[in-house]
Amino acid sequence: MTPEQFVDCFAKERTDLLSSYLTPDSGSPVATDIAALRLSDEQAGVMRRIVDGILTDSLYTVLLGLDGAASIGGRQEMFDLRAEDGTRLSGSGILEALAYERLQHVA
């Protein structure tokens, strides 16, 4: 796995979680709670933006934390994250740049 593929997995996870949370029959407890609110279309759009923002911020922060560019739980340090084949996934700002591109800078 490359750093690009690693970050792409996080971006896919965000998309999958968002879909799960906002699809009433997905079986997700979050989806059940959101459906119970009986939101109007406008309110549902606001909820989508809120949940997407929470997921984006959370996953972005984890990726930056793994790269040493942000703190996780109040501690900031660099991690040496590697794929099974030994490919280095973190360090030197690679995750930070890719996370911004794939999670924050979405058109």
All heavy atoms as an XYZ file, in Angstrom:
806
protein
N       0.845     -1.175      0.000
C       0.000      0.000      0.000
C       0.887      1.234      0.000
O       1.888      1.296      0.701
C      -0.902     -0.023      1.242
C      -1.760      1.211      1.388
S      -2.887      1.192      2.809
C      -4.141      0.108      2.202
N       0.482      2.218     -0.731
C       1.197      3.488     -0.791
C       0.510      4.501      0.138
O      -0.643      4.290      0.544
C       1.177      4.054     -2.222
O      -0.186      4.384     -2.556
C       1.749      3.062     -3.230
N       1.188      5.601      0.452
C       0.529      6.639      1.241
C      -0.751      7.149      0.564
O      -1.750      7.422      1.233
C       1.580      7.743      1.351
C       2.883      7.024      1.232
C       2.615      5.912      0.248
N      -0.719      7.245     -0.756
C      -1.898      7.697     -1.493
C      -3.072      6.740     -1.296
O      -4.208      7.155     -1.063
C      -1.577      7.830     -2.996
C      -0.630      8.949     -3.339
C       0.853      8.583     -3.155
O       1.173      7.428     -2.772
O       1.687      9.476     -3.382
N      -2.805      5.452     -1.397
C      -3.855      4.455     -1.205
C      -4.372      4.473      0.233
O      -5.574      4.327      0.463
C      -3.330      3.058     -1.558
C      -3.054      2.869     -3.032
C      -2.264      1.604     -3.312
O      -1.389      1.205     -2.544
N      -2.561      0.974     -4.451
N      -3.470      4.672      1.189
C      -3.853      4.732      2.596
C      -4.832      5.883      2.836
O      -5.891      5.707      3.439
C      -2.590      4.889      3.449
C      -2.837      4.861      4.933
C      -3.212      3.686      5.566
C      -2.666      6.006      5.689
C      -3.426      3.662      6.945
C      -2.867      5.985      7.059
C      -3.259      4.813      7.695
N      -4.491      7.060      2.338
C      -5.365      8.219      2.515
C      -6.661      8.035      1.728
O      -7.739      8.405      2.207
C      -4.642      9.523      2.130
C      -5.592     10.713      2.147
C      -3.465      9.770      3.067
N      -6.589      7.443      0.553
C      -7.806      7.167     -0.219
C      -8.754      6.254      0.550
O      -9.977      6.388      0.458
C      -7.473      6.555     -1.580
C      -6.933      7.579     -2.569
O      -7.088      8.794     -2.332
O      -6.336      7.146     -3.584
N      -8.212      5.322      1.333
C      -9.055      4.449      2.163
C      -9.790      5.268      3.217
O     -10.966      5.001      3.507
C      -8.213      3.354      2.821
S      -7.678      2.053      1.682
N      -9.127      6.265      3.783
C      -9.792      7.147      4.747
C     -10.890      7.955      4.063
O     -11.981      8.135      4.622
C      -8.779      8.087      5.409
C      -8.093      7.504      6.605
C      -7.079      6.560      6.453
C      -8.451      7.888      7.882
C      -6.434      6.028      7.549
C      -7.814      7.350      8.999
C      -6.808      6.416      8.826
N     -10.627      8.450      2.859
C     -11.641      9.215      2.125
C     -12.839      8.332      1.802
O     -13.990      8.760      1.918
C     -11.036      9.801      0.848
N     -12.584      7.082      1.425
C     -13.676      6.149      1.141
C     -14.465      5.841      2.408
O     -15.689      5.766      2.396
C     -13.146      4.864      0.518
C     -14.251      3.866      0.176
C     -13.709      2.593     -0.410
C     -14.779      1.594     -0.806
N     -15.934      1.478      0.061
N     -13.754      5.682      3.511
C     -14.422      5.416      4.788
C     -15.349      6.566      5.156
O     -16.464      6.356      5.627
C     -13.389      5.176      5.891
C     -13.979      4.645      7.165
C     -14.578      3.251      7.033
O     -14.172      2.489      6.135
O     -15.468      2.927      7.838
N     -14.894      7.792      4.930
C     -15.748      8.963      5.194
C     -17.019      8.886      4.357
O     -18.127      9.053      4.869
C     -15.011     10.263      4.908
C     -15.921     11.482      5.156
C     -15.379     12.761      4.626
N     -15.289     12.704      3.180
C     -14.660     13.584      2.440
N     -14.037     14.582      2.985
N     -14.626     13.470      1.142
N     -16.878      8.600      3.088
C     -18.037      8.499      2.193
C     -18.974      7.380      2.631
O     -20.199      7.564      2.678
C     -17.565      8.258      0.741
O     -16.746      9.358      0.345
C     -18.731      8.117     -0.207
N     -18.413      6.230      2.979
C     -19.229      5.082      3.403
C     -19.958      5.372      4.717
O     -21.138      5.038      4.864
C     -18.371      3.831      3.541
C     -17.840      3.322      2.217
O     -18.295      3.791      1.146
O     -16.945      2.436      2.234
N     -19.266      5.984      5.668
C     -19.902      6.309      6.943
C     -21.007      7.344      6.753
O     -22.100      7.208      7.320
C     -18.866      6.835      7.945
C     -17.952      5.795      8.571
C     -16.812      6.476      9.331
C     -18.733      4.868      9.487
N     -20.745      8.361      5.954
C     -21.752      9.384      5.686
C     -23.002      8.761      5.098
O     -24.119      9.031      5.535
C     -21.185     10.458      4.751
C     -22.096     11.635      4.454
C     -22.411     12.425      5.721
C     -21.459     12.543      3.415
N     -22.821      7.891      4.136
C     -23.954      7.204      3.519
C     -24.704      6.355      4.539
O     -25.936      6.370      4.601
C     -23.464      6.330      2.363
O     -24.540      5.608      1.823
N     -23.971      5.625      5.359
C     -24.583      4.779      6.377
C     -25.386      5.603      7.376
O     -26.506      5.248      7.737
C     -23.501      3.981      7.102
O     -24.031      3.308      8.218
N     -24.818      6.716      7.814
C     -25.486      7.547      8.815
C     -26.734      8.228      8.265
O     -27.668      8.503      9.013
C     -24.534      8.616      9.341
C     -23.381      8.094     10.154
C     -22.271      8.891     10.384
C     -23.362      6.814     10.703
C     -21.193      8.442     11.137
C     -22.290      6.349     11.447
C     -21.217      7.171     11.655
O     -20.152      6.723     12.393
N     -26.744      8.518      6.964
C     -27.856      9.285      6.401
C     -28.846      8.445      5.605
O     -29.773      8.986      5.006
C     -27.298     10.424      5.547
C     -26.432     11.421      6.330
C     -25.833     12.454      5.406
C     -27.220     12.079      7.449
N     -28.666      7.133      5.608
C     -29.600      6.221      4.957
C     -30.418      5.532      6.047
O     -29.880      4.686      6.778
C     -28.847      5.185      4.101
O     -28.035      5.874      3.152
C     -29.818      4.260      3.385
N     -31.699      5.896      6.178
C     -32.508      5.406      7.296
C     -32.526      3.886      7.468
O     -32.540      3.395      8.590
C     -33.904      5.937      6.989
C     -33.675      7.139      6.140
C     -32.446      6.816      5.329
N     -32.508      3.136      6.389
C     -32.597      1.677      6.504
C     -31.232      0.987      6.496
O     -31.134     -0.212      6.271
C     -33.496      1.107      5.414
C     -32.995      1.396      4.012
O     -32.007      2.144      3.867
O     -33.593      0.872      3.057
N     -30.165      1.737      6.799
C     -28.818      1.161      6.781
C     -28.549      0.256      7.986
O     -27.615     -0.523      7.978
C     -27.757      2.270      6.755
O     -27.716      2.941      8.012
N     -29.358      0.398      9.005
C     -29.141     -0.393     10.214
C     -28.228      0.294     11.217
O     -28.023     -0.202     12.318
N     -27.689      1.426     10.858
C     -26.817      2.178     11.759
C     -27.652      2.840     12.849
O     -28.662      3.480     12.557
C     -26.062      3.252     10.967
O     -25.532      4.232     11.830
N     -27.227      2.721     14.102
C     -27.939      3.427     15.172
C     -27.972      4.946     14.950
O     -28.940      5.607     15.299
C     -27.152      3.078     16.433
C     -26.452      1.801     16.106
C     -26.162      1.879     14.639
N     -26.910      5.486     14.366
C     -26.878      6.919     14.056
C     -27.973      7.242     13.042
O     -28.704      8.228     13.189
C     -25.492      7.348     13.530
C     -25.512      8.790     13.050
C     -24.427      7.158     14.596
N     -28.115      6.413     12.009
C     -29.151      6.630     11.000
C     -30.538      6.563     11.618
O     -31.426      7.355     11.269
C     -29.018      5.606      9.876
N     -30.730      5.639     12.538
C     -32.013      5.518     13.219
C     -32.322      6.784     14.001
O     -33.450      7.302     13.952
C     -32.008      4.289     14.154
O     -31.748      3.118     13.367
C     -33.321      4.133     14.884
N     -31.335      7.298     14.712
C     -31.543      8.523     15.486
C     -31.826      9.720     14.580
O     -32.700     10.541     14.878
C     -30.333      8.813     16.368
C     -30.217      7.875     17.560
O     -31.212      7.188     17.888
O     -29.126      7.834     18.161
N     -31.097      9.838     13.494
C     -31.327     10.949     12.561
C     -32.716     10.834     11.939
O     -33.453     11.826     11.848
C     -30.225     11.016     11.485
C     -28.899     11.436     12.133
C     -30.616     11.988     10.362
C     -27.697     11.384     11.213
N     -33.111      9.639     11.527
C     -34.439      9.439     10.931
C     -35.542      9.803     11.921
O     -36.588     10.346     11.530
C     -34.593      8.000     10.454
N     -35.308      9.524     13.206
C     -36.315      9.824     14.233
C     -36.560     11.323     14.376
O     -37.615     11.733     14.873
C     -35.873      9.237     15.577
N     -35.643     12.136     13.900
C     -35.819     13.583     13.953
C     -36.844     14.086     12.929
O     -37.330     15.211     13.057
C     -34.476     14.295     13.723
C     -33.402     14.074     14.785
C     -32.078     14.688     14.334
C     -33.839     14.646     16.123
N     -37.115     13.272     11.913
C     -38.078     13.636     10.854
C     -37.780     15.034     10.287
O     -38.622     15.925     10.297
C     -39.506     13.541     11.359
C     -39.897     12.162     11.804
C     -41.341     12.128     12.270
N     -41.691     10.838     12.791
C     -42.226      9.851     12.086
N     -42.469     10.013     10.818
N     -42.508      8.695     12.666
N     -36.589     15.172      9.786
C     -36.117     16.452      9.273
C     -36.748     16.792      7.930
O     -36.994     15.904      7.112
C     -34.596     16.417      9.117
C     -33.786     16.125     10.382
C     -32.310     15.971     10.033
C     -33.985     17.216     11.415
N     -36.963     18.080      7.703
C     -37.388     18.544      6.379
C     -36.215     18.368      5.421
O     -35.080     18.111      5.846
C     -37.790     20.023      6.450
O     -36.635     20.826      6.681
N     -36.459     18.539      4.136
C     -35.373     18.425      3.161
C     -34.259     19.429      3.455
O     -33.074     19.104      3.360
C     -35.901     18.621      1.743
C     -36.734     17.450      1.255
O     -36.685     16.367      1.883
O     -37.451     17.620      0.247
N     -34.645     20.636      3.821
C     -33.648     21.662      4.131
C     -32.848     21.275      5.375
O     -31.615     21.375      5.394
C     -34.331     23.006      4.364
C     -33.352     24.127      4.637
C     -34.042     25.481      4.832
O     -35.175     25.660      4.349
O     -33.422     26.331      5.481
N     -33.526     20.808      6.394
C     -32.848     20.385      7.611
C     -31.958     19.170      7.354
O     -30.864     19.078      7.907
C     -33.868     20.058      8.704
C     -34.612     21.269      9.215
C     -35.791     20.878     10.094
O     -36.471     19.876      9.843
N     -36.041     21.676     11.119
N     -32.420     18.262      6.506
C     -31.611     17.077      6.168
C     -30.322     17.503      5.461
O     -29.262     16.906      5.679
C     -32.413     16.111      5.301
N     -30.402     18.540      4.632
C     -29.197     19.060      3.977
C     -28.216     19.633      4.971
O     -26.998     19.424      4.858
N     -28.736     20.339      5.975
C     -27.881     20.883      7.023
C     -27.247     19.732      7.814
O     -26.052     19.749      8.112
C     -28.676     21.834      7.954
C     -27.843     22.229      9.165
C     -29.138     23.064      7.192
N     -28.048     18.719      8.124
C     -27.530     17.561      8.865
C     -26.426     16.870      8.073
O     -25.397     16.493      8.628
C     -28.649     16.569      9.177
C     -28.192     15.329      9.915
S     -27.526     15.638     11.564
C     -29.038     15.919     12.461
N     -26.603     16.732      6.763
C     -25.581     16.113      5.911
C     -24.271     16.894      6.006
O     -23.203     16.319      6.154
C     -26.062     16.035      4.462
C     -24.979     15.581      3.483
C     -25.491     15.450      2.061
N     -26.219     14.221      1.872
C     -25.660     13.019      1.734
N     -24.355     12.891      1.803
N     -26.390     11.955      1.562
N     -24.370     18.220      5.930
C     -23.158     19.053      6.003
C     -22.494     18.933      7.377
O     -21.267     18.894      7.473
C     -23.486     20.510      5.668
C     -23.825     20.728      4.193
C     -23.905     22.194      3.811
N     -24.907     22.943      4.551
C     -26.206     22.993      4.251
N     -26.672     22.317      3.214
N     -27.041     23.728      4.977
N     -23.301     18.867      8.430
C     -22.748     18.740      9.780
C     -22.019     17.407      9.933
O     -20.868     17.367     10.388
C     -23.861     18.869     10.842
C     -24.384     20.310     10.895
C     -23.366     18.414     12.212
C     -25.658     20.475     11.714
N     -22.679     16.325      9.567
C     -22.074     14.992      9.724
C     -20.834     14.873      8.836
O     -19.802     14.354      9.270
C     -23.103     13.877      9.427
C     -22.438     12.513      9.420
C     -24.242     13.921     10.447
N     -20.912     15.380      7.613
C     -19.754     15.336      6.724
C     -18.597     16.124      7.328
O     -17.440     15.678      7.308
C     -20.125     15.883      5.348
C     -19.003     15.735      4.337
O     -18.317     14.694      4.337
O     -18.808     16.667      3.529
N     -18.894     17.278      7.895
C     -17.845     18.086      8.524
C     -17.203     17.386      9.710
O     -15.984     17.428      9.883
N     -18.019     16.728     10.525
C     -17.488     16.003     11.684
C     -16.583     14.864     11.225
O     -15.480     14.687     11.753
C     -18.643     15.464     12.557
C     -19.380     16.615     13.236
C     -18.128     14.454     13.578
C     -20.709     16.220     13.854
N     -17.050     14.102     10.250
C     -16.236     12.987      9.755
C     -14.941     13.483      9.122
O     -13.865     12.936      9.367
C     -17.035     12.153      8.744
C     -18.187     11.351      9.309
C     -19.042     10.782      8.175
C     -17.688     10.242     10.214
N     -15.047     14.531      8.311
C     -13.871     15.078      7.649
C     -12.857     15.567      8.673
O     -11.672     15.219      8.604
C     -14.271     16.218      6.703
O     -15.127     15.691      5.677
C     -13.057     16.871      6.055
N     -13.320     16.366      9.636
C     -12.402     16.900     10.641
C     -11.750     15.786     11.451
O     -10.549     15.833     11.735
C     -13.129     17.857     11.588
C     -13.504     19.173     10.931
O     -13.056     19.436      9.802
O     -14.256     19.949     11.570
N     -12.526     14.784     11.826
C     -11.994     13.687     12.638
C     -10.947     12.887     11.885
O      -9.840     12.632     12.390
C     -13.122     12.757     13.090
O     -14.036     13.451     13.905
N     -11.270     12.465     10.677
C     -10.331     11.648      9.907
C      -9.102     12.456      9.496
O      -7.983     11.945      9.517
C     -11.034     11.046      8.690
C     -12.143     10.043      9.036
C     -12.910      9.632      7.780
C     -11.597      8.832      9.757
N      -9.303     13.711      9.147
C      -8.195     14.589      8.782
C      -7.230     14.736      9.961
O      -6.009     14.631      9.815
C      -8.763     15.943      8.357
C      -7.757     16.950      7.866
C      -7.094     16.772      6.648
C      -7.486     18.104      8.590
C      -6.187     17.712      6.176
C      -6.585     19.046      8.125
C      -5.941     18.851      6.924
O      -5.047     19.773      6.460
N      -7.784     14.950     11.159
C      -6.957     15.111     12.349
C      -6.172     13.841     12.657
O      -4.990     13.904     13.017
C      -7.824     15.517     13.559
O      -8.451     16.766     13.260
C      -6.997     15.648     14.824
N      -6.803     12.684     12.512
C      -6.099     11.417     12.757
C      -4.934     11.271     11.771
O      -3.813     10.934     12.165
C      -7.053     10.212     12.667
C      -6.281      8.899     12.624
C      -8.028     10.217     13.838
N      -5.191     11.536     10.506
C      -4.120     11.414      9.512
C      -2.979     12.391      9.799
O      -1.804     12.019      9.726
C      -4.668     11.625      8.101
C      -5.484     10.465      7.548
C      -6.228     10.872      6.280
C      -4.594      9.255      7.278
N      -3.309     13.643     10.135
C      -2.262     14.603     10.461
C      -1.520     14.182     11.722
O      -0.304     14.335     11.816
C      -2.839     16.009     10.613
C      -2.793     16.871      9.352
C      -3.583     16.267      8.223
C      -3.244     18.279      9.641
N      -2.245     13.637     12.686
C      -1.606     13.159     13.905
C      -0.633     12.035     13.635
O       0.462     11.990     14.214
N      -1.005     11.118     12.769
C      -0.107     10.012     12.416
C       1.152     10.515     11.712
O       2.207      9.893     11.783
C      -0.832      8.997     11.528
C      -1.935      8.194     12.200
C      -2.678      7.358     11.167
C      -1.367      7.309     13.306
N       1.025     11.649     11.036
C       2.147     12.228     10.306
C       2.980     13.159     11.182
O       3.979     13.715     10.726
C       1.626     12.985      9.089
C       2.553     12.914      7.892
O       3.303     11.924      7.770
O       2.532     13.841      7.064
N       2.535     13.376     12.426
C       3.261     14.265     13.321
C       2.920     15.725     13.146
O       3.568     16.599     13.730
N       1.900     16.023     12.360
C       1.544     17.409     12.058
C       0.415     17.941     12.933
O       0.034     19.101     12.807
C       1.155     17.526     10.582
N      -0.150     17.117     13.806
C      -1.214     17.535     14.716
C      -1.165     16.642     15.947
O      -0.585     15.555     15.919
C      -2.582     17.420     14.031
N      -1.800     17.110     17.005
C      -1.826     16.291     18.214
C      -3.017     15.344     18.177
O      -4.035     15.626     17.560
C      -1.894     17.169     19.467
O      -3.131     17.832     19.546
N      -2.848     14.218     18.839
C      -3.921     13.252     19.050
C      -4.062     13.127     20.558
O      -3.114     12.704     21.229
C      -3.609     11.878     18.418
C      -3.436     11.998     16.905
C      -4.725     10.879     18.740
C      -2.998     10.706     16.226
N      -5.202     13.546     21.082
C      -5.413     13.479     22.521
C      -4.458     14.342     23.319
O      -4.093     14.005     24.438
N      -4.031     15.449     22.713
C      -3.149     16.366     23.415
C      -1.667     16.049     23.311
O      -0.843     16.749     23.874
N      -1.330     14.995     22.579
C       0.081     14.624     22.379
C       0.424     14.694     20.908
O      -0.273     14.125     20.079
C       0.326     13.196     22.847
C       0.745     13.104     24.283
C       1.129     11.715     24.626
N       2.531     11.467     24.285
C       3.201     10.458     24.790
N       2.619      9.621     25.613
N       4.453     10.272     24.467
N       1.498     15.359     20.631
C       1.954     15.450     19.241
C       3.322     14.811     19.122
O       4.265     15.188     19.805
C       2.027     16.911     18.784
C       2.378     17.043     17.321
C       2.191     18.463     16.805
O       1.613     19.301     17.469
N       2.686     18.718     15.607
N       3.375     13.790     18.279
C       4.645     13.144     17.986
C       4.554     12.488     16.620
O       3.468     12.267     16.098
C       5.020     12.121     19.058
C       4.019     11.005     19.272
C       4.423     10.102     20.432
O       4.050     10.399     21.568
O       5.112      9.105     20.162
N       5.691     12.208     16.048
C       5.745     11.584     14.734
C       5.660     10.067     14.894
O       6.296      9.495     15.768
C       7.033     11.945     14.005
C       7.121     11.325     12.639
S       7.341     12.398     11.228
C       7.634     13.999     11.793
N       4.861      9.430     14.068
C       4.740      7.978     14.076
C       5.381      7.418     12.818
O       5.349      8.034     11.757
C       3.260      7.554     14.127
C       2.590      7.930     15.402
C       1.952      9.155     15.532
C       2.618      7.080     16.494
C       1.334      9.513     16.723
C       2.001      7.432     17.685
C       1.364      8.659     17.797
N       5.960      6.241     12.942
C       6.543      5.546     11.798
C       5.555      4.467     11.377
O       5.628      3.324     11.823
C       7.896      4.938     12.176
C       8.601      4.317     10.986
O       8.221      4.613      9.831
O       9.530      3.518     11.202
N       4.619      4.851     10.545
C       3.567      3.955     10.085
C       3.996      3.312      8.769
O       4.388      4.004      7.830
C       2.269      4.751      9.894
C       1.022      3.997      9.530
C       0.623      3.042     10.653
C      -0.113      4.969      9.264
N       3.916      1.982      8.731
C       4.344      1.256      7.530
C       3.283      0.252      7.105
O       2.574     -0.306      7.933
C       5.659      0.529      7.789
C       6.805      1.482      8.037
C       8.117      0.767      8.285
N       9.159      1.724      8.593
C       9.957      2.279      7.683
N       9.842      1.963      6.418
N      10.875      3.141      8.047
N       3.224      0.003      5.803
C       2.337     -1.021      5.253
C       2.961     -2.392      5.512
O       4.124     -2.501      5.917
C       2.151     -0.802      3.751
N       2.191     -3.434      5.274
C       2.697     -4.799      5.485
C       3.976     -5.079      4.717
O       4.826     -5.828      5.175
C       1.625     -5.824      5.089
C       0.501     -5.935      6.074
C      -0.495     -7.023      5.696
O      -0.306     -7.718      4.685
O      -1.482     -7.166      6.431
N       4.111     -4.472      3.539
C       5.301     -4.715      2.722
C       6.490     -3.837      3.128
O       7.541     -3.883      2.504
C       4.988     -4.531      1.240
C       4.664     -3.091      0.856
O       4.689     -2.198      1.741
O       4.381     -2.853     -0.331
N       6.305     -3.023      4.184
C       7.380     -2.174      4.665
C       7.370     -0.766      4.117
O       8.158      0.076      4.550
N       6.499     -0.479      3.165
C       6.419      0.859      2.600
C       6.062      1.853      3.695
O       5.091      1.660      4.425
C       5.355      0.926      1.484
O       5.693     -0.005      0.459
C       5.251      2.313      0.893
N       6.834      2.909      3.799
C       6.575      3.938      4.806
C       5.364      4.766      4.388
O       5.301      5.279      3.276
C       7.795      4.828      4.962
C       7.672      5.760      6.133
C       9.001      6.350      6.501
N       8.840      7.099      7.731
C       9.552      8.148      8.034
N      10.494      8.558      7.224
N       9.333      8.780      9.159
N       4.397      4.870      5.300
C       3.160      5.589      5.011
C       3.105      6.973      5.647
O       2.345      7.823      5.197
C       1.949      4.777      5.495
C       1.775      3.393      4.873
C       0.609      2.666      5.521
C       1.588      3.493      3.368
N       3.866      7.188      6.699
C       3.800      8.470      7.407
C       5.176      9.099      7.487
O       6.186      8.453      7.253
C       3.239      8.259      8.815
O       4.114      7.446      9.575
N       5.164     10.378      7.833
C       6.413     11.118      7.977
C       6.652     12.035      6.803
O       6.064     11.893      5.741
N       7.460     13.014      7.017
C       7.854     13.975      5.980
C       6.681     14.750      5.397
O       6.777     15.275      4.300
C       8.613     13.277      4.846
O       9.728     12.585      5.346
N       5.552     14.766      6.098
C       4.410     15.553      5.635
C       3.582     14.936      4.532
O       2.667     15.566      4.017
N       3.882     13.698      4.142
C       3.156     13.087      3.024
C       1.679     12.908      3.349
O       0.820     13.205      2.530
C       3.804     11.765      2.556
C       3.120     11.240      1.288
C       3.748     10.697      3.636
C       3.346     12.053      0.073
N       1.352     12.419      4.547
C      -0.058     12.232      4.892
C      -0.771     13.571      5.012
O      -1.934     13.700      4.629
C      -0.204     11.434      6.188
C       0.193      9.967      6.136
C      -0.052      9.311      7.496
C      -0.555      9.219      5.052
N      -0.076     14.554      5.556
C      -0.663     15.886      5.695
C      -1.087     16.434      4.335
O      -2.212     16.905      4.158
C       0.329     16.830      6.368
C      -0.205     18.236      6.544
C       0.806     19.165      7.195
O       1.977     18.794      7.388
O       0.399     20.289      7.529
N      -0.203     16.366      3.360
C      -0.502     16.879      2.023
C      -1.627     16.091      1.358
O      -2.549     16.675      0.777
C       0.752     16.841      1.154
N      -1.544     14.777      1.439
C      -2.567     13.938      0.808
C      -3.924     14.090      1.500
O      -4.965     14.117      0.835
C      -2.134     12.476      0.824
C      -0.958     12.128     -0.072
C      -0.425     10.733      0.266
C      -1.353     12.213     -1.536
N      -3.912     14.187      2.832
C      -5.167     14.345      3.573
C      -5.852     15.646      3.190
O      -7.072     15.683      3.015
C      -4.912     14.290      5.075
N      -5.082     16.694      3.042
C      -5.672     17.970      2.619
C      -6.300     17.823      1.238
O      -7.448     18.207      1.008
C      -4.641     19.099      2.619
C      -5.264     20.407      2.186
C      -6.014     21.158      3.079
C      -5.133     20.859      0.877
C      -6.622     22.336      2.681
C      -5.737     22.034      0.468
C      -6.481     22.768      1.363
O      -7.100     23.929      0.964
N      -5.546     17.242      0.345
C      -6.014     17.085     -1.035
C      -7.267     16.213     -1.127
O      -8.209     16.540     -1.833
C      -4.894     16.453     -1.872
C      -5.273     16.180     -3.316
C      -4.158     15.453     -4.040
O      -2.995     15.877     -3.938
O      -4.460     14.427     -4.688
N      -7.282     15.103     -0.407
C      -8.358     14.119     -0.547
C      -9.556     14.368      0.375
O     -10.657     13.936      0.068
C      -7.839     12.698     -0.281
C      -6.596     12.279     -1.069
C      -6.892     11.814     -2.464
N      -5.982     10.928     -3.148
C      -4.715     11.105     -3.470
N      -4.057     12.114     -3.015
N      -4.069     10.233     -4.209
N      -9.321     15.050      1.512
C     -10.410     15.245      2.462
C     -10.868     16.691      2.593
O     -12.056     16.955      2.714
C     -10.007     14.737      3.860
C      -9.784     13.245      3.984
C      -9.210     12.903      5.360
C     -11.070     12.474      3.760
N      -9.957     17.629      2.587
C     -10.312     19.035      2.825
C     -10.572     19.813      1.545
O     -11.412     20.690      1.516
C      -9.215     19.733      3.623
C      -9.046     19.249      5.022
C     -10.198     19.676      5.929
O     -11.064     20.452      5.573
N     -10.200     19.132      7.125
N      -9.843     19.515      0.525
C      -9.910     20.292     -0.710
C     -10.788     19.597     -1.732
O     -10.371     19.295     -2.833
C      -8.493     20.516     -1.257
C      -8.429     21.508     -2.357
N      -8.676     22.831     -2.163
C      -8.150     21.369     -3.664
C      -8.561     23.485     -3.313
N      -8.234     22.611     -4.245
N     -12.013     19.290     -1.315
C     -12.952     18.590     -2.205
C     -13.823     19.628     -2.886
O     -14.433     20.459     -2.232
C     -13.817     17.579     -1.400
C     -14.806     16.886     -2.306
C     -12.924     16.582     -0.697
N     -13.861     19.553     -4.197
C     -14.642     20.536     -4.964
C     -16.119     20.254     -4.898
O     -16.582     19.208     -4.704
C     -14.192     20.538     -6.415
